[in-house]
């Protein structure tokens, strides 16, 4: 891949991030709602603020958040903050910044999302390839059928079913939370196994809810690949079935899967956010749910913008990986 193409892809990434940042900045300002006034108005109703004190507090917070400046100056300052990954202060947990809250919740989301995405992708791709390969054993091809049937079940519904049957009825695994109540996080095997036990149900809900789609897409591509000339030529050359499957069949059928992985990242992130909220994990999903319930608009906008930047960056990385799998597009 030439330097010109790399620079073009990176500039496009910058353009996407700029467009997303601009939308996140201007859309809330099209509304007549004042996030600071709404938030502190709720506190005033429960805390007994006098009207005069409330107005002074709102004016002080608007100055703290830079809302008393002209719109253009706010926008330029906002872009500068985005470049430095500074999303402002949280209204609900002031004076904590949104970046601090995201950095605290991010490891939980990455740990859940990264593992489940890799497992679902690898498992679904291999099962789909075997299901379409005519030389594979019949029992192995039939093994992919149950996962295909689960394609129509969203991860959220899958999570509810797993919680009810495995967690509530059978009581095999914890119903939710990151670790048991009263347990202090520490570097010990006891805490590690307790932590893993709480992650099984969320992980299985995401894996079972998405692996079927990978099986179907890979199976469809595998059936198409079987009729290609290079596969027939490899068979006439007398190559072994294992080599044909690995070098001619699987490698070429894998290319659209990588593209699908890039396109599915946004959906996977959304599912993970909802599942986290359902299981009460201290990840991005729980932070977003808390921000929505608390009318913490800076945190909501910061999370949305952060997810947009993360997905755009991952898609750009996959664009650099794709030419390594398909040499035909290295100069396109």
Secondary structure, DSSP 4 states (H G I P E B T S, - for coil): --HHHHHHHHHHHHHHHHHHHHHHHHHHHTSS--HHHHHHHHHHHHHT--HHHHHHHHHHHHHHTTTTS-HHHHHHHHHHHHHTT---B-STTTTSBHHHHHHHHHHHHHHHHHHHHHHHHHHHHHHHHHHH-TTS-HHHHHTTHHHHHGGGS-HHHHHHHHIIIIIIIS--S--SSSS-TTPPP-SSHHHHHHHHHHHHHHHHHHHHHHHHHHHHHHHHHHHHHHTSHHHHHHHHTT--HHHIIIIIIIHHHHHHHHHHHHHHHHHHHHHHHHHHHHHT-SSHHHHHHHHHHTT-HHHHHHHHHHHHHHHHHHHHHHHHHHHHH-GGGTT-
